[in-house]
Amino acid sequence: MKERIYVVRGPNTTHLVNAPSKASAIAFIADSQFTADVASQMDLVNLLTDGIKVEFARVSNLDLELGDK
């Protein structure tokens, strides 16, 4: 796949990323700033109690490309 250089802008930072797709460029930056784990039962109890709502993400080509880490 052909790579391009993408400008990835966040609230406080801007990055230049050489990547094969926009989604890959964003994922590369996000991976260094965020973590994701399967929620435990206590995570769910505590976070739902604190008013955090479950958000529903759609399946994208990025999911197929990266898979679960």
C-alpha positions in Angstrom: 0.0 0.0 0.0 1.2 3.5 -0.9 2.2 5.6 2.1 1.6 9.3 2.5 2.4 12.0 5.1 -0.6 13.0 7.1 -1.0 16.0 9.5 -2.6 14.7 12.7 -3.9 17.5 14.8 -5.0 17.2 18.4 -6.3 19.7 20.9 -2.8 20.6 22.0 -0.4 19.0 19.5 0.3 18.5 15.7 2.1 15.6 14.2 3.4 14.6 10.8 3.0 10.9 10.3 4.1 8.7 7.4 1.3 6.1 7.1 -0.7 4.1 4.5 -4.0 5.6 5.6 -5.6 8.4 7.6 -6.9 5.9 10.1 -3.5 4.4 10.5 -1.9 7.8 11.1 -4.5 8.7 13.8 -4.2 5.3 15.4 -0.4 5.6 15.5 -0.7 8.9 17.5 -3.6 7.7 19.6 -1.7 4.5 20.6 1.0 6.6 22.3 -1.6 8.7 24.2 -4.4 6.3 25.1 -4.9 2.8 26.4 -7.8 0.4 25.9 -8.6 -2.7 28.0 -11.6 -4.9 28.3 -13.7 -3.4 31.2 -13.9 -5.5 34.3 -17.2 -5.9 36.2 -16.0 -3.4 38.8 -14.9 -0.9 36.0 -18.5 -1.0 34.7 -20.1 -0.6 38.1 -17.8 2.3 39.1 -17.9 4.2 35.7 -21.6 3.7 35.1 -22.3 5.0 38.6 -20.1 8.0 37.9 -22.3 8.8 34.9 -19.9 7.5 32.1 -22.1 6.2 29.3 -21.3 3.3 27.0 -20.4 4.6 23.5 -20.8 2.4 20.4 -18.0 2.4 17.8 -18.6 1.0 14.4 -16.3 -1.6 12.8 -13.8 0.0 10.4 -11.1 -1.2 8.1 -8.7 -0.2 10.8 -10.1 -2.9 13.1 -9.5 -5.4 10.4 -6.0 -4.0 9.8 -4.7 -3.8 13.4 -6.8 -6.4 15.2 -6.7 -6.5 19.1 -3.4 -5.8 20.7 
